């Protein structure tokens, strides 16, 4: 769909939108809550994460891996309460 702008959201925003608690996501993916928290709060840790970990998170949230990243020219969205 040409010209359609796809919204990029942070991992935390996707998790909240999908109504998934961090401990539920940890159980679903086999990752620790701390690892997921680190990905949510530190973009560099997320960028350095293994593709396998990111794919597990994306699959659990029903999104694509690329949906979790911000484009280089976008502002970081505000956290959803």
ZAGUMI-943515 format. One record per residue (C-alpha): chain; x, y, z; residue in three letters; residue number from 1. Coordinates in Angstrom, 2 decimals. Layout:
<chain A | px X | py Y | pz Z | res ALA | n NUM>
...
***
This chain:
<chain A | px 0.00 | py 0.00 | pz 0.00 | res UNK | n 1>
<chain A | px 1.95 | py 2.91 | pz -1.28 | res UNK | n 2>
<chain A | px 1.86 | py 6.13 | pz 0.73 | res UNK | n 3>
<chain A | px 0.55 | py 4.42 | pz 3.87 | res UNK | n 4>
<chain A | px 2.52 | py 5.50 | pz 6.94 | res UNK | n 5>
<chain A | px 3.01 | py 2.66 | pz 9.41 | res UNK | n 6>
<chain A | px 3.29 | py 3.73 | pz 13.03 | res UNK | n 7>
<chain A | px 6.37 | py 2.47 | pz 14.84 | res UNK | n 8>
<chain A | px 5.94 | py 1.84 | pz 18.55 | res UNK | n 9>
<chain A | px 8.30 | py 0.92 | pz 21.33 | res UNK | n 10>
<chain A | px 8.32 | py -2.61 | pz 22.68 | res UNK | n 11>
<chain A | px 6.68 | py -1.38 | pz 25.88 | res UNK | n 12>
<chain A | px 3.90 | py 0.34 | pz 23.93 | res UNK | n 13>
<chain A | px 3.23 | py -2.84 | pz 21.93 | res UNK | n 14>
<chain A | px 3.12 | py -4.85 | pz 25.14 | res UNK | n 15>
<chain A | px 0.64 | py -2.44 | pz 26.72 | res UNK | n 16>
<chain A | px -1.53 | py -2.26 | pz 23.59 | res UNK | n 17>
<chain A | px -1.67 | py -6.07 | pz 23.53 | res UNK | n 18>
<chain A | px -2.48 | py -6.06 | pz 27.27 | res UNK | n 19>
<chain A | px 0.43 | py -8.35 | pz 28.09 | res UNK | n 20>
<chain A | px 2.20 | py -8.08 | pz 31.43 | res UNK | n 21>
<chain A | px 5.98 | py -8.31 | pz 31.45 | res UNK | n 22>
<chain A | px 5.90 | py -11.59 | pz 33.40 | res UNK | n 23>
<chain A | px 3.44 | py -13.08 | pz 30.89 | res UNK | n 24>
<chain A | px 5.69 | py -12.07 | pz 28.01 | res UNK | n 25>
<chain A | px 8.66 | py -13.58 | pz 29.82 | res UNK | n 26>
<chain A | px 6.85 | py -16.90 | pz 30.26 | res UNK | n 27>
<chain A | px 5.68 | py -16.91 | pz 26.63 | res UNK | n 28>
<chain A | px 9.15 | py -16.19 | pz 25.22 | res UNK | n 29>
<chain A | px 11.39 | py -18.01 | pz 27.69 | res UNK | n 30>
<chain A | px 13.25 | py -14.75 | pz 28.40 | res UNK | n 31>
<chain A | px 13.65 | py -13.25 | pz 31.84 | res UNK | n 32>
<chain A | px 11.55 | py -10.31 | pz 32.96 | res UNK | n 33>
<chain A | px 14.80 | py -8.39 | pz 33.44 | res UNK | n 34>
<chain A | px 15.85 | py -9.01 | pz 29.83 | res UNK | n 35>
<chain A | px 12.52 | py -7.74 | pz 28.53 | res UNK | n 36>
<chain A | px 12.70 | py -4.74 | pz 30.86 | res UNK | n 37>
<chain A | px 16.20 | py -3.99 | pz 29.56 | res UNK | n 38>
<chain A | px 14.96 | py -4.14 | pz 25.95 | res UNK | n 39>
<chain A | px 12.10 | py -1.79 | pz 26.83 | res UNK | n 40>
<chain A | px 14.29 | py 0.79 | pz 28.53 | res UNK | n 41>
<chain A | px 17.55 | py 0.64 | pz 26.54 | res UNK | n 42>
<chain A | px 17.33 | py 0.74 | pz 22.74 | res UNK | n 43>
<chain A | px 21.00 | py -0.24 | pz 22.45 | res UNK | n 44>
<chain A | px 20.37 | py -3.48 | pz 24.35 | res UNK | n 45>
<chain A | px 17.45 | py -4.19 | pz 22.07 | res UNK | n 46>
<chain A | px 19.52 | py -3.45 | pz 18.98 | res UNK | n 47>
<chain A | px 22.21 | py -5.83 | pz 20.24 | res UNK | n 48>
<chain A | px 19.73 | py -8.57 | pz 21.11 | res UNK | n 49>
<chain A | px 19.76 | py -11.82 | pz 19.18 | res UNK | n 50>
<chain A | px 17.27 | py -12.04 | pz 16.36 | res UNK | n 51>
<chain A | px 15.90 | py -15.20 | pz 18.00 | res UNK | n 52>
<chain A | px 14.98 | py -13.23 | pz 21.14 | res UNK | n 53>
<chain A | px 13.39 | py -10.42 | pz 19.15 | res UNK | n 54>
<chain A | px 11.48 | py -12.88 | pz 16.99 | res UNK | n 55>
<chain A | px 10.15 | py -14.64 | pz 20.11 | res UNK | n 56>
<chain A | px 8.91 | py -11.34 | pz 21.51 | res UNK | n 57>
<chain A | px 7.38 | py -10.27 | pz 18.21 | res UNK | n 58>
<chain A | px 5.60 | py -13.61 | pz 17.77 | res UNK | n 59>
<chain A | px 4.22 | py -13.46 | pz 21.31 | res UNK | n 60>
<chain A | px 2.86 | py -9.95 | pz 20.64 | res UNK | n 61>
<chain A | px 1.54 | py -10.80 | pz 17.17 | res UNK | n 62>
<chain A | px 3.76 | py -8.27 | pz 15.39 | res UNK | n 63>
<chain A | px 6.81 | py -8.26 | pz 13.13 | res UNK | n 64>
<chain A | px 10.31 | py -7.68 | pz 14.51 | res UNK | n 65>
<chain A | px 10.64 | py -4.46 | pz 12.51 | res UNK | n 66>
<chain A | px 7.49 | py -3.08 | pz 14.17 | res UNK | n 67>
<chain A | px 9.42 | py -2.79 | pz 17.45 | res UNK | n 68>
<chain A | px 12.01 | py -0.36 | pz 16.13 | res UNK | n 69>
<chain A | px 11.76 | py 3.35 | pz 15.51 | res UNK | n 70>
<chain A | px 12.89 | py 4.71 | pz 12.19 | res UNK | n 71>
<chain A | px 16.11 | py 6.75 | pz 12.43 | res UNK | n 72>
<chain A | px 14.31 | py 10.04 | pz 11.66 | res UNK | n 73>
<chain A | px 11.35 | py 9.64 | pz 14.00 | res UNK | n 74>
<chain A | px 10.97 | py 10.96 | pz 17.50 | res UNK | n 75>
<chain A | px 10.69 | py 8.44 | pz 20.27 | res UNK | n 76>
<chain A | px 6.99 | py 8.15 | pz 21.13 | res UNK | n 77>
<chain A | px 5.82 | py 9.07 | pz 24.60 | res UNK | n 78>
<chain A | px 5.13 | py 6.13 | pz 26.91 | res UNK | n 79>
<chain A | px 1.53 | py 5.07 | pz 27.21 | res UNK | n 80>
<chain A | px 0.50 | py 5.24 | pz 30.85 | res UNK | n 81>
***
